[in-house]
């Protein structure tokens, strides 16, 4: 069961990484006039979101592939969740509830990655939490 969950998480991570890499690079490469949407956002803010998406995409897959600081995967997913909360909100305001389902579903997939990697040992747990878990498991 653990192996199937790991494979499922890797597939979701790879797809999300590809999505955010594409979206982030487009925000960095396209002219600002081509990025205009139903809600006007400042150009530098769109570029910042592009950088955050590219870094988030790298953070979803590189720590696990390189076996270095694997807890960063959970943190990257959390950062991208924040971006998707903003994307969902802006989409609801600009286009309505229907189109906002796409960023909402992406955010839920990111939440599943964050939760799955956190509980599989990839996550970064504060020392107080580790101690509390030992106390709880001893009872």
N, CA, C and O atoms as a GROMACS GRO file, in nm:
protein
  556
    1UNK      N    1   0.083  -0.120   0.000
    1UNK     CA    2   0.000   0.000   0.000
    1UNK      C    3   0.087   0.125   0.000
    1UNK      O    4   0.058   0.223  -0.069
    2UNK      N    5   0.194   0.122   0.078
    2UNK     CA    6   0.284   0.236   0.088
    2UNK      C    7   0.350   0.265  -0.047
    2UNK      O    8   0.368   0.381  -0.084
    3UNK      N    9   0.384   0.160  -0.120
    3UNK     CA   10   0.448   0.176  -0.249
    3UNK      C   11   0.353   0.238  -0.350
    3UNK      O   12   0.393   0.325  -0.428
    4UNK      N   13   0.226   0.195  -0.350
    4UNK     CA   14   0.128   0.251  -0.443
    4UNK      C   15   0.105   0.399  -0.414
    4UNK      O   16   0.089   0.480  -0.506
    5UNK      N   17   0.102   0.434  -0.287
    5UNK     CA   18   0.083   0.574  -0.249
    5UNK      C   19   0.203   0.657  -0.293
    5UNK      O   20   0.186   0.770  -0.340
    6UNK      N   21   0.322   0.604  -0.279
    6UNK     CA   22   0.442   0.674  -0.321
    6UNK      C   23   0.441   0.698  -0.472
    6UNK      O   24   0.475   0.806  -0.518
    7UNK      N   25   0.402   0.596  -0.548
    7UNK     CA   26   0.396   0.610  -0.694
    7UNK      C   27   0.291   0.714  -0.732
    7UNK      O   28   0.316   0.798  -0.818
    8UNK      N   29   0.176   0.710  -0.668
    8UNK     CA   30   0.070   0.807  -0.697
    8UNK      C   31   0.116   0.949  -0.665
    8UNK      O   32   0.090   1.042  -0.742
    9UNK      N   33   0.186   0.966  -0.553
    9UNK     CA   34   0.237   1.099  -0.518
    9UNK      C   35   0.339   1.147  -0.618
    9UNK      O   36   0.340   1.265  -0.654
   10UNK      N   37   0.426   1.057  -0.665
   10UNK     CA   38   0.526   1.097  -0.763
   10UNK      C   39   0.462   1.138  -0.895
   10UNK      O   40   0.506   1.234  -0.958
   11UNK      N   41   0.358   1.066  -0.936
   11UNK     CA   42   0.288   1.101  -1.061
   11UNK      C   43   0.224   1.239  -1.046
   11UNK      O   44   0.237   1.323  -1.135
   12UNK      N   45   0.155   1.261  -0.936
   12UNK     CA   46   0.091   1.392  -0.913
   12UNK      C   47   0.196   1.502  -0.906
   12UNK      O   48   0.177   1.608  -0.965
   13UNK      N   49   0.306   1.477  -0.835
   13UNK     CA   50   0.413   1.576  -0.825
   13UNK      C   51   0.470   1.610  -0.962
   13UNK      O   52   0.493   1.727  -0.992
   14UNK      N   53   0.494   1.510  -1.044
   14UNK     CA   54   0.553   1.534  -1.176
   14UNK      C   55   0.458   1.615  -1.264
   14UNK      O   56   0.500   1.707  -1.333
   15UNK      N   57   0.329   1.581  -1.261
   15UNK     CA   58   0.232   1.656  -1.341
   15UNK      C   59   0.219   1.800  -1.293
   15UNK      O   60   0.215   1.892  -1.374
   16UNK      N   61   0.214   1.818  -1.162
   16UNK     CA   62   0.205   1.953  -1.108
   16UNK      C   63   0.332   2.033  -1.137
   16UNK      O   64   0.325   2.152  -1.168
   17UNK      N   65   0.446   1.968  -1.127
   17UNK     CA   66   0.572   2.036  -1.157
   17UNK      C   67   0.574   2.082  -1.303
   17UNK      O   68   0.617   2.194  -1.333
   18UNK      N   69   0.529   1.997  -1.394
   18UNK     CA   70   0.523   2.035  -1.536
   18UNK      C   71   0.428   2.152  -1.556
   18UNK      O   72   0.458   2.245  -1.631
   19UNK      N   73   0.313   2.147  -1.491
   19UNK     CA   74   0.215   2.255  -1.502
   19UNK      C   75   0.272   2.388  -1.454
   19UNK      O   76   0.262   2.489  -1.523
   20UNK      N   77   0.333   2.387  -1.336
   20UNK     CA   78   0.385   2.511  -1.280
   20UNK      C   79   0.511   2.559  -1.352
   20UNK      O   80   0.534   2.679  -1.362
   21UNK      N   81   0.591   2.468  -1.403
   21UNK     CA   82   0.708   2.508  -1.481
   21UNK      C   83   0.662   2.579  -1.608
   21UNK      O   84   0.715   2.684  -1.643
   22UNK      N   85   0.564   2.522  -1.676
   22UNK     CA   86   0.511   2.584  -1.798
   22UNK      C   87   0.449   2.720  -1.767
   22UNK      O   88   0.480   2.819  -1.834
   23UNK      N   89   0.362   2.725  -1.666
   23UNK     CA   90   0.294   2.851  -1.632
   23UNK      C   91   0.394   2.958  -1.588
   23UNK      O   92   0.382   3.074  -1.626
   24UNK      N   93   0.493   2.917  -1.508
   24UNK     CA   94   0.592   3.014  -1.461
   24UNK      C   95   0.679   3.067  -1.572
   24UNK      O   96   0.705   3.187  -1.578
   25UNK      N   97   0.726   2.979  -1.660
   25UNK     CA   98   0.810   3.024  -1.771
   25UNK      C   99   0.730   3.117  -1.863
   25UNK      O  100   0.784   3.216  -1.913
   26UNK      N  101   0.602   3.086  -1.886
   26UNK     CA  102   0.520   3.174  -1.969
   26UNK      C  103   0.507   3.313  -1.907
   26UNK      O  104   0.509   3.414  -1.978
   27UNK      N  105   0.493   3.319  -1.776
   27UNK     CA  106   0.483   3.449  -1.709
   27UNK      C  107   0.615   3.526  -1.716
   27UNK      O  108   0.616   3.649  -1.707
   28UNK      N  109   0.724   3.456  -1.731
   28UNK     CA  110   0.854   3.522  -1.739
   28UNK      C  111   0.893   3.560  -1.882
   28UNK      O  112   0.967   3.657  -1.902
   29UNK      N  113   0.844   3.487  -1.981
   29UNK     CA  114   0.887   3.506  -2.118
   29UNK      C  115   0.792   3.595  -2.198
   29UNK      O  116   0.836   3.679  -2.276
   30UNK      N  117   0.662   3.577  -2.179
   30UNK     CA  118   0.565   3.653  -2.259
   30UNK      C  119   0.568   3.801  -2.222
   30UNK      O  120   0.598   3.836  -2.108
   31UNK      N  121   0.535   3.888  -2.319
   31UNK     CA  122   0.523   4.030  -2.285
   31UNK      C  123   0.405   4.051  -2.190
   31UNK      O  124   0.309   3.974  -2.192
   32UNK      N  125   0.413   4.155  -2.109
   32UNK     CA  126   0.310   4.180  -2.008
   32UNK      C  127   0.174   4.203  -2.070
   32UNK      O  128   0.072   4.172  -2.008
   33UNK      N  129   0.170   4.256  -2.191
   33UNK     CA  130   0.040   4.278  -2.256
   33UNK      C  131  -0.031   4.147  -2.286
   33UNK      O  132  -0.154   4.140  -2.286
   34UNK      N  133   0.046   4.041  -2.312
   34UNK     CA  134  -0.013   3.910  -2.340
   34UNK      C  135  -0.063   3.842  -2.213
   34UNK      O  136  -0.141   3.747  -2.220
   35UNK      N  137  -0.019   3.889  -2.098
   35UNK     CA  138  -0.059   3.829  -1.971
   35UNK      C  139  -0.182   3.895  -1.911
   35UNK      O  140  -0.227   3.856  -1.803
   36UNK      N  141  -0.236   3.995  -1.978
   36UNK     CA  142  -0.352   4.067  -1.925
   36UNK      C  143  -0.471   3.972  -1.915
   36UNK      O  144  -0.503   3.899  -2.010
   37UNK      N  145  -0.537   3.974  -1.800
   37UNK     CA  146  -0.654   3.891  -1.777
   37UNK      C  147  -0.774   3.976  -1.740
   37UNK      O  148  -0.771   4.098  -1.754
   38UNK      N  149  -0.879   3.912  -1.693
   38UNK     CA  150  -1.000   3.987  -1.657
   38UNK      C  151  -0.980   4.078  -1.536
   38UNK      O  152  -1.054   4.176  -1.520
   39UNK      N  153  -0.881   4.048  -1.453
   39UNK     CA  154  -0.848   4.134  -1.339
   39UNK      C  155  -0.707   4.187  -1.363
   39UNK      O  156  -0.613   4.110  -1.381
   40UNK      N  157  -0.693   4.318  -1.362
   40UNK     CA  158  -0.563   4.380  -1.389
   40UNK      C  159  -0.468   4.358  -1.271
   40UNK      O  160  -0.499   4.393  -1.157
   41UNK      N  161  -0.353   4.299  -1.301
   41UNK     CA  162  -0.250   4.277  -1.200
   41UNK      C  163  -0.123   4.349  -1.245
   41UNK      O  164  -0.095   4.353  -1.365
   42UNK      N  165  -0.046   4.404  -1.153
   42UNK     CA  166   0.079   4.473  -1.191
   42UNK      C  167   0.179   4.376  -1.256
   42UNK      O  168   0.190   4.260  -1.216
   43UNK      N  169   0.250   4.427  -1.355
   43UNK     CA  170   0.348   4.346  -1.427
   43UNK      C  171   0.454   4.283  -1.338
   43UNK      O  172   0.480   4.163  -1.350
   44UNK      N  173   0.517   4.361  -1.248
   44UNK     CA  174   0.618   4.301  -1.160
   44UNK      C  175   0.561   4.190  -1.071
   44UNK      O  176   0.630   4.093  -1.039
   45UNK      N  177   0.436   4.205  -1.031
   45UNK     CA  178   0.372   4.100  -0.950
   45UNK      C  179   0.357   3.972  -1.032
   45UNK      O  180   0.381   3.863  -0.980
   46UNK      N  181   0.318   3.984  -1.158
   46UNK     CA  182   0.306   3.865  -1.244
   46UNK      C  183   0.442   3.798  -1.265
   46UNK      O  184   0.451   3.675  -1.266
   47UNK      N  185   0.547   3.878  -1.280
   47UNK     CA  186   0.682   3.822  -1.294
   47UNK      C  187   0.724   3.750  -1.165
   47UNK      O  188   0.783   3.642  -1.170
   48UNK      N  189   0.691   3.810  -1.050
   48UNK     CA  190   0.721   3.747  -0.922
   48UNK      C  191   0.649   3.612  -0.910
   48UNK      O  192   0.709   3.514  -0.866
   49UNK      N  193   0.522   3.607  -0.947
   49UNK     CA  194   0.446   3.482  -0.943
   49UNK      C  195   0.511   3.380  -1.037
   49UNK      O  196   0.516   3.261  -1.004
   50UNK      N  197   0.559   3.425  -1.152
   50UNK     CA  198   0.628   3.335  -1.245
   50UNK      C  199   0.752   3.273  -1.183
   50UNK      O  200   0.776   3.153  -1.196
   51UNK      N  201   0.831   3.355  -1.115
   51UNK     CA  202   0.952   3.304  -1.048
   51UNK      C  203   0.912   3.205  -0.939
   51UNK      O  204   0.973   3.099  -0.925
   52UNK      N  205   0.810   3.240  -0.861
   52UNK     CA  206   0.765   3.152  -0.753
   52UNK      C  207   0.714   3.019  -0.809
   52UNK      O  208   0.736   2.914  -0.748
   53UNK      N  209   0.646   3.022  -0.922
   53UNK     CA  210   0.596   2.898  -0.982
   53UNK      C  211   0.710   2.810  -1.033
   53UNK      O  212   0.706   2.688  -1.016
   54UNK      N  213   0.810   2.870  -1.094
   54UNK     CA  214   0.925   2.792  -1.142
   54UNK      C  215   1.000   2.730  -1.024
   54UNK      O  216   1.034   2.612  -1.028
   55UNK      N  217   1.024   2.808  -0.921
   55UNK     CA  218   1.093   2.755  -0.803
   55UNK      C  219   1.008   2.649  -0.732
   55UNK      O  220   1.060   2.549  -0.684
   56UNK      N  221   0.877   2.670  -0.728
   56UNK     CA  222   0.787   2.572  -0.668
   56UNK      C  223   0.788   2.441  -0.746
   56UNK      O  224   0.786   2.333  -0.686
   57UNK      N  225   0.791   2.450  -0.878
   57UNK     CA  226   0.798   2.330  -0.962
   57UNK      C  227   0.925   2.252  -0.931
   57UNK      O  228   0.922   2.129  -0.918
   58UNK      N  229   1.036   2.322  -0.920
   58UNK     CA  230   1.162   2.256  -0.886
   58UNK      C  231   1.153   2.194  -0.747
   58UNK      O  232   1.202   2.084  -0.724
   59UNK      N  233   1.091   2.266  -0.654
   59UNK     CA  234   1.079   2.217  -0.518
   59UNK      C  235   0.989   2.095  -0.503
   59UNK      O  236   1.001   2.020  -0.406
   60UNK      N  237   0.899   2.075  -0.598
   60UNK     CA  238   0.812   1.958  -0.591
   60UNK      C  239   0.886   1.829  -0.624
   60UNK      O  240   0.853   1.723  -0.570
   61UNK      N  241   0.985   1.837  -0.712
   61UNK     CA  242   1.049   1.712  -0.757
   61UNK      C  243   1.197   1.697  -0.720
   61UNK      O  244   1.241   1.586  -0.691
   62UNK      N  245   1.272   1.805  -0.721
   62UNK     CA  246   1.417   1.792  -0.702
   62UNK      C  247   1.459   1.737  -0.565
   62UNK      O  248   1.549   1.653  -0.560
   63UNK      N  249   1.398   1.780  -0.454
   63UNK     CA  250   1.442   1.723  -0.326
   63UNK      C  251   1.427   1.571  -0.319
   63UNK      O  252   1.515   1.502  -0.267
   64UNK      N  253   1.318   1.518  -0.371
   64UNK     CA  254   1.298   1.373  -0.368
   64UNK      C  255   1.390   1.300  -0.464
   64UNK      O  256   1.439   1.192  -0.433
   65UNK      N  257   1.412   1.359  -0.581
   65UNK     CA  258   1.501   1.296  -0.679
   65UNK      C  259   1.645   1.294  -0.631
   65UNK      O  260   1.716   1.194  -0.649
   66UNK      N  261   1.688   1.403  -0.570
   66UNK     CA  262   1.827   1.414  -0.527
   66UNK      C  263   1.849   1.362  -0.385
   66UNK      O  264   1.963   1.350  -0.340
   67UNK      N  265   1.740   1.330  -0.314
   67UNK     CA  266   1.746   1.281  -0.176
   67UNK      C  267   1.819   1.379  -0.085
   67UNK      O  268   1.895   1.340   0.004
   68UNK      N  269   1.794   1.509  -0.110
   68UNK     CA  270   1.853   1.615  -0.029
   68UNK      C  271   1.740   1.704   0.022
   68UNK      O  272   1.660   1.755  -0.057
   69UNK      N  273   1.732   1.722   0.154
   69UNK     CA  274   1.632   1.809   0.214
   69UNK      C  275   1.492   1.780   0.161
   69UNK      O  276   1.424   1.868   0.109
   70UNK      N  277   1.450   1.655   0.175
   70UNK     CA  278   1.322   1.612   0.119
   70UNK      C  279   1.202   1.683   0.180
   70UNK      O  280   1.094   1.682   0.123
   71UNK      N  281   1.221   1.743   0.297
   71UNK     CA  282   1.113   1.820   0.358
   71UNK      C  283   1.076   1.944   0.278
   71UNK      O  284   0.969   2.001   0.299
   72UNK      N  285   1.164   1.986   0.187
   72UNK     CA  286   1.134   2.103   0.104
   72UNK      C  287   1.018   2.078   0.009
   72UNK      O  288   0.953   2.172  -0.037
   73UNK      N  289   0.990   1.952  -0.022
   73UNK     CA  290   0.877   1.920  -0.109
   73UNK      C  291   0.747   1.966  -0.044
   73UNK      O  292   0.662   2.025  -0.111
   74UNK      N  293   0.732   1.940   0.083
   74UNK     CA  294   0.613   1.982   0.156
   74UNK      C  295   0.604   2.134   0.160
   74UNK      O  296   0.495   2.190   0.145
   75UNK      N  297   0.715   2.200   0.181
   75UNK     CA  298   0.717   2.346   0.186
   75UNK      C  299   0.685   2.405   0.050
   75UNK      O  300   0.610   2.503   0.041
   76UNK      N  301   0.741   2.348  -0.058
   76UNK     CA  302   0.712   2.395  -0.193
   76UNK      C  303   0.563   2.380  -0.225
   76UNK      O  304   0.502   2.470  -0.282
   77UNK      N  305   0.507   2.266  -0.189
   77UNK     CA  306   0.364   2.245  -0.213
   77UNK      C  307   0.282   2.347  -0.135
   77UNK      O  308   0.182   2.398  -0.186
   78UNK      N  309   0.322   2.377  -0.013
   78UNK     CA  310   0.252   2.477   0.067
   78UNK      C  311   0.258   2.616   0.004
   78UNK      O  312   0.158   2.689   0.003
   79UNK      N  313   0.372   2.653  -0.048
   79UNK     CA  314   0.384   2.782  -0.115
   79UNK      C  315   0.299   2.790  -0.239
   79UNK      O  316   0.237   2.893  -0.266
   80UNK      N  317   0.295   2.682  -0.315
   80UNK     CA  318   0.212   2.680  -0.436
   80UNK      C  319   0.064   2.680  -0.400
   80UNK      O  320  -0.018   2.732  -0.476
   81UNK      N  321   0.028   2.621  -0.286
   81UNK     CA  322  -0.112   2.627  -0.241
   81UNK      C  323  -0.152   2.772  -0.219
   81UNK      O  324  -0.263   2.812  -0.254
   82UNK      N  325  -0.064   2.851  -0.161
   82UNK     CA  326  -0.093   2.993  -0.139
   82UNK      C  327  -0.117   3.063  -0.272
   82UNK      O  328  -0.210   3.144  -0.285
   83UNK      N  329  -0.034   3.033  -0.372
   83UNK     CA  330  -0.054   3.091  -0.505
   83UNK      C  331  -0.189   3.049  -0.562
   83UNK      O  332  -0.260   3.130  -0.622
   84UNK      N  333  -0.225   2.923  -0.543
   84UNK     CA  334  -0.352   2.874  -0.598
   84UNK      C  335  -0.473   2.931  -0.525
   84UNK      O  336  -0.580   2.945  -0.585
   85UNK      N  337  -0.459   2.963  -0.397
   85UNK     CA  338  -0.568   3.031  -0.326
   85UNK      C  339  -0.592   3.168  -0.391
   85UNK      O  340  -0.706   3.208  -0.415
   86UNK      N  341  -0.484   3.239  -0.420
   86UNK     CA  342  -0.496   3.368  -0.489
   86UNK      C  343  -0.552   3.353  -0.628
   86UNK      O  344  -0.637   3.432  -0.670
   87UNK      N  345  -0.507   3.250  -0.702
   87UNK     CA  346  -0.556   3.228  -0.837
   87UNK      C  347  -0.705   3.195  -0.837
   87UNK      O  348  -0.780   3.242  -0.922
   88UNK      N  349  -0.748   3.114  -0.741
   88UNK     CA  350  -0.890   3.079  -0.731
   88UNK      C  351  -0.973   3.203  -0.700
   88UNK      O  352  -1.078   3.225  -0.761
   89UNK      N  353  -0.926   3.285  -0.608
   89UNK     CA  354  -0.998   3.407  -0.570
   89UNK      C  355  -1.009   3.503  -0.688
   89UNK      O  356  -1.117   3.556  -0.715
   90UNK      N  357  -0.899   3.526  -0.756
   90UNK     CA  358  -0.901   3.618  -0.871
   90UNK      C  359  -0.989   3.564  -0.982
   90UNK      O  360  -1.058   3.642  -1.048
   91UNK      N  361  -0.989   3.433  -1.004
   91UNK     CA  362  -1.073   3.374  -1.107
   91UNK      C  363  -1.221   3.388  -1.072
   91UNK      O  364  -1.303   3.416  -1.160
   92UNK      N  365  -1.256   3.369  -0.946
   92UNK     CA  366  -1.396   3.387  -0.905
   92UNK      C  367  -1.439   3.531  -0.928
   92UNK      O  368  -1.548   3.555  -0.980
   93UNK      N  369  -1.355   3.627  -0.891
   93UNK     CA  370  -1.389   3.768  -0.906
   93UNK      C  371  -1.401   3.805  -1.054
   93UNK      O  372  -1.494   3.876  -1.094
   94UNK      N  373  -1.307   3.757  -1.135
   94UNK     CA  374  -1.303   3.799  -1.276
   94UNK      C  375  -1.390   3.720  -1.370
   94UNK      O  376  -1.442   3.776  -1.466
   95UNK      N  377  -1.410   3.591  -1.344
   95UNK     CA  378  -1.479   3.507  -1.442
   95UNK      C  379  -1.592   3.423  -1.384
   95UNK      O  380  -1.669   3.364  -1.460
   96UNK      N  381  -1.604   3.416  -1.255
   96UNK     CA  382  -1.711   3.338  -1.196
   96UNK      C  383  -1.662   3.208  -1.134
   96UNK      O  384  -1.542   3.178  -1.134
   97UNK      N  385  -1.757   3.133  -1.082
   97UNK     CA  386  -1.724   3.012  -1.006
   97UNK      C  387  -1.680   2.897  -1.096
   97UNK      O  388  -1.588   2.823  -1.059
   98UNK      N  389  -1.741   2.880  -1.210
   98UNK     CA  390  -1.709   2.767  -1.298
   98UNK      C  391  -1.561   2.758  -1.334
   98UNK      O  392  -1.498   2.655  -1.308
   99UNK      N  393  -1.504   2.863  -1.393
   99UNK     CA  394  -1.362   2.857  -1.427
   99UNK      C  395  -1.270   2.846  -1.306
   99UNK      O  396  -1.156   2.802  -1.318
  100UNK      N  397  -1.319   2.887  -1.189
  100UNK     CA  398  -1.235   2.882  -1.068
  100UNK      C  399  -1.216   2.740  -1.018
  100UNK      O  400  -1.134   2.717  -0.929
  101UNK      N  401  -1.288   2.644  -1.074
  101UNK     CA  402  -1.270   2.505  -1.031
  101UNK      C  403  -1.133   2.451  -1.069
  101UNK      O  404  -1.079   2.365  -1.000
  102UNK      N  405  -1.076   2.500  -1.179
  102UNK     CA  406  -0.944   2.451  -1.222
  102UNK      C  407  -0.836   2.484  -1.119
  102UNK      O  408  -0.769   2.392  -1.072
  103UNK      N  409  -0.818   2.612  -1.081
  103UNK     CA  410  -0.716   2.637  -0.978
  103UNK      C  411  -0.751   2.574  -0.843
  103UNK      O  412  -0.662   2.540  -0.765
  104UNK      N  413  -0.879   2.559  -0.815
  104UNK     CA  414  -0.919   2.494  -0.690
  104UNK      C  415  -0.875   2.348  -0.690
  104UNK      O  416  -0.822   2.300  -0.589
  105UNK      N  417  -0.896   2.277  -0.799
  105UNK     CA  418  -0.855   2.136  -0.807
  105UNK      C  419  -0.703   2.123  -0.801
  105UNK      O  420  -0.651   2.032  -0.737
  106UNK      N  421  -0.632   2.214  -0.868
  106UNK     CA  422  -0.485   2.212  -0.860
  106UNK      C  423  -0.440   2.234  -0.716
  106UNK      O  424  -0.348   2.167  -0.669
  107UNK      N  425  -0.505   2.325  -0.646
  107UNK     CA  426  -0.473   2.349  -0.506
  107UNK      C  427  -0.499   2.227  -0.419
  107UNK      O  428  -0.422   2.197  -0.329
  108UNK      N  429  -0.608   2.157  -0.446
  108UNK     CA  430  -0.639   2.034  -0.371
  108UNK      C  431  -0.537   1.924  -0.400
  108UNK      O  432  -0.500   1.849  -0.309
  109UNK      N  433  -0.491   1.915  -0.524
  109UNK     CA  434  -0.386   1.818  -0.556
  109UNK      C  435  -0.256   1.852  -0.483
  109UNK      O  436  -0.186   1.764  -0.434
  110UNK      N  437  -0.225   1.981  -0.477
  110UNK     CA  438  -0.107   2.024  -0.402
  110UNK      C  439  -0.121   1.991  -0.254
  110UNK      O  440  -0.024   1.951  -0.190
  111UNK      N  441  -0.240   2.008  -0.201
  111UNK     CA  442  -0.263   1.975  -0.060
  111UNK      C  443  -0.244   1.826  -0.036
  111UNK      O  444  -0.192   1.785   0.068
  112UNK      N  445  -0.285   1.743  -0.133
  112UNK     CA  446  -0.266   1.599  -0.116
  112UNK      C  447  -0.117   1.563  -0.120
  112UNK      O  448  -0.073   1.474  -0.048
  113UNK      N  449  -0.041   1.631  -0.204
  113UNK     CA  450   0.104   1.608  -0.207
  113UNK      C  451   0.167   1.652  -0.075
  113UNK      O  452   0.248   1.580  -0.017
  114UNK      N  453   0.129   1.770  -0.028
  114UNK     CA  454   0.186   1.820   0.099
  114UNK      C  455   0.154   1.724   0.213
  114UNK      O  456   0.242   1.693   0.293
  115UNK      N  457   0.031   1.679   0.220
  115UNK     CA  458  -0.009   1.587   0.326
  115UNK      C  459   0.059   1.450   0.310
  115UNK      O  460   0.109   1.393   0.408
  116UNK      N  461   0.060   1.400   0.189
  116UNK     CA  462   0.121   1.269   0.165
  116UNK      C  463   0.269   1.266   0.194
  116UNK      O  464   0.319   1.170   0.254
  117UNK      N  465   0.340   1.370   0.153
  117UNK     CA  466   0.484   1.374   0.178
  117UNK      C  467   0.514   1.406   0.324
  117UNK      O  468   0.616   1.361   0.376
  118UNK      N  469   0.429   1.481   0.389
  118UNK     CA  470   0.450   1.511   0.531
  118UNK      C  471   0.437   1.385   0.614
  118UNK      O  472   0.518   1.360   0.703
  119UNK      N  473   0.335   1.305   0.585
  119UNK     CA  474   0.313   1.183   0.664
  119UNK      C  475   0.405   1.069   0.623
  119UNK      O  476   0.422   0.974   0.699
  120UNK      N  477   0.465   1.077   0.504
  120UNK     CA  478   0.554   0.970   0.461
  120UNK      C  479   0.697   0.989   0.510
  120UNK      O  480   0.785   0.909   0.479
  121UNK      N  481   0.719   1.094   0.587
  121UNK     CA  482   0.853   1.115   0.640
  121UNK      C  483   0.931   1.220   0.566
  121UNK      O  484   1.041   1.256   0.608
  122UNK      N  485   0.878   1.273   0.453
  122UNK     CA  486   0.946   1.379   0.380
  122UNK      C  487   0.931   1.512   0.452
  122UNK      O  488   1.011   1.603   0.432
  123UNK      N  489   0.830   1.523   0.536
  123UNK     CA  490   0.795   1.651   0.596
  123UNK      C  491   0.893   1.694   0.704
  123UNK      O  492   0.966   1.612   0.760
  124UNK      N  493   0.892   1.822   0.732
  124UNK     CA  494   0.974   1.879   0.837
  124UNK      C  495   0.885   1.896   0.959
  124UNK      O  496   0.792   1.977   0.958
  125UNK      N  497   0.912   1.820   1.063
  125UNK     CA  498   0.833   1.830   1.184
  125UNK      C  499   0.914   1.904   1.289
  125UNK      O  500   1.032   1.873   1.310
  126UNK      N  501   0.854   2.003   1.356
  126UNK     CA  502   0.927   2.072   1.461
  126UNK      C  503   0.959   1.976   1.576
  126UNK      O  504   0.885   1.880   1.597
  127UNK      N  505   1.066   2.000   1.650
  127UNK     CA  506   1.105   1.909   1.759
  127UNK      C  507   0.994   1.885   1.860
  127UNK      O  508   0.980   1.773   1.909
  128UNK      N  509   0.914   1.987   1.892
  128UNK     CA  510   0.806   1.969   1.989
  128UNK      C  511   0.704   1.868   1.939
  128UNK      O  512   0.650   1.790   2.017
  129UNK      N  513   0.677   1.870   1.810
  129UNK     CA  514   0.581   1.776   1.752
  129UNK      C  515   0.634   1.633   1.760
  129UNK      O  516   0.560   1.540   1.792
  130UNK      N  517   0.762   1.616   1.730
  130UNK     CA  518   0.819   1.483   1.736
  130UNK      C  519   0.807   1.425   1.876
  130UNK      O  520   0.774   1.307   1.892
  131UNK      N  521   0.835   1.507   1.976
  131UNK     CA  522   0.824   1.461   2.114
  131UNK      C  523   0.680   1.428   2.150
  131UNK      O  524   0.655   1.329   2.219
  132UNK      N  525   0.587   1.508   2.105
  132UNK     CA  526   0.446   1.484   2.134
  132UNK      C  527   0.399   1.354   2.069
  132UNK      O  528   0.319   1.281   2.126
  133UNK      N  529   0.450   1.326   1.950
  133UNK     CA  530   0.412   1.204   1.881
  133UNK      C  531   0.465   1.081   1.956
  133UNK      O  532   0.398   0.978   1.963
  134UNK      N  533   0.584   1.093   2.012
  134UNK     CA  534   0.640   0.982   2.088
  134UNK      C  535   0.557   0.956   2.214
  134UNK      O  536   0.531   0.840   2.249
  135UNK      N  537   0.516   1.062   2.280
  135UNK     CA  538   0.434   1.048   2.401
  135UNK      C  539   0.300   0.984   2.366
  135UNK      O  540   0.253   0.896   2.437
  136UNK      N  541   0.239   1.030   2.256
  136UNK     CA  542   0.109   0.978   2.215
  136UNK      C  543   0.119   0.831   2.173
  136UNK      O  544   0.031   0.752   2.204
  137UNK      N  545   0.226   0.796   2.102
  137UNK     CA  546   0.238   0.658   2.056
  137UNK      C  547   0.275   0.563   2.170
  137UNK      O  548   0.250   0.443   2.159
  138UNK      N  549   0.332   0.614   2.278
  138UNK     CA  550   0.368   0.529   2.391
  138UNK      C  551   0.245   0.486   2.469
  138UNK      O  552   0.246   0.383   2.536
  139UNK      N  553   0.137   0.565   2.464
  139UNK     CA  554   0.015   0.532   2.539
  139UNK      C  555  -0.073   0.437   2.467
  139UNK      O  556  -0.178   0.400   2.517
   0.00000   0.00000   0.00000
